[in-house]
């Protein structure tokens, strides 16, 4: 499925490196690329998500998947077509 590929790309080391190898910058970039909104505005749990990434209790793949398959992510996909 195409969304699974998008998750893999977003969670890749190369995408993370392009986001300055920083979880907050990475998450903000994911929101901008997928939803066209800054992460802080788009997600009320931005700080806790970054803390979970920094602490290792969640992975970039898990976070990317939750965004790609969220209602907002699916609506953005639909609106692009």
C-alpha positions as CSV (number, residue, x, y, z in Angstrom):
1,X,0.0,0.0,0.0
2,X,1.3,3.5,-0.9
3,X,0.7,4.9,2.6
4,X,3.0,2.2,4.0
5,X,5.7,3.3,1.7
6,X,5.2,6.9,2.8
7,X,5.6,5.8,6.4
8,X,8.9,4.1,5.5
9,X,10.2,7.2,3.7
10,X,9.3,9.5,6.6
11,X,10.9,7.2,9.1
12,X,14.1,6.8,7.1
13,X,17.4,7.9,8.3
14,X,17.8,10.1,5.3
15,X,14.6,12.0,6.0
16,X,15.6,12.4,9.6
17,X,19.0,13.7,8.6
18,X,17.4,16.2,6.3
19,X,15.4,17.4,9.3
20,X,18.7,18.2,11.1
21,X,18.7,14.9,13.0
22,X,16.4,16.4,15.6
23,X,13.1,14.9,16.6
24,X,11.2,18.2,17.0
25,X,12.4,19.4,13.6
26,X,11.6,16.0,12.1
27,X,8.0,16.0,13.5
28,X,7.4,19.5,12.4
29,X,8.7,18.6,8.9
30,X,6.4,15.6,8.8
31,X,3.4,17.7,9.6
32,X,4.4,20.3,7.0
33,X,5.0,17.7,4.3
34,X,1.9,15.7,5.0
35,X,-0.7,18.1,6.3
36,X,0.7,21.5,5.2
37,X,0.6,22.8,8.8
38,X,3.4,23.3,11.4
39,X,3.5,20.4,13.9
40,X,3.0,22.6,16.9
41,X,-0.3,23.9,15.5
42,X,-1.4,20.6,14.0
43,X,-0.8,18.5,17.1
44,X,-1.8,19.5,20.6
45,X,0.5,16.6,21.9
46,X,3.6,17.8,20.0
47,X,5.8,18.2,23.0
48,X,4.8,14.8,24.5
49,X,5.4,13.1,21.1
50,X,8.9,14.7,20.9
51,X,9.6,13.6,24.5
52,X,8.5,10.0,23.6
53,X,10.8,10.0,20.6
54,X,13.7,11.5,22.6
55,X,13.1,8.9,25.4
56,X,12.9,6.0,23.0
57,X,9.4,4.9,24.0
58,X,8.2,5.4,20.5
59,X,9.8,5.3,17.1
60,X,9.7,7.6,14.1
61,X,7.9,4.8,12.2
62,X,5.1,4.6,14.8
63,X,4.7,8.4,14.8
64,X,4.8,8.7,11.1
65,X,2.2,5.9,10.8
66,X,-0.1,7.5,13.2
67,X,0.0,10.8,11.2
68,X,-0.3,9.1,7.8
69,X,-3.3,7.1,8.8
70,X,-4.9,9.8,10.9
71,X,-8.2,11.4,9.8
72,X,-6.3,14.6,8.9
73,X,-3.7,12.6,6.9
74,X,-6.4,10.8,5.0
75,X,-8.4,13.9,4.4
76,X,-5.3,15.6,3.0
77,X,-4.8,12.7,0.7
78,X,-8.3,12.9,-0.6
79,X,-8.2,16.7,-1.0
80,X,-5.1,16.3,-3.2
81,X,-7.0,14.2,-5.7
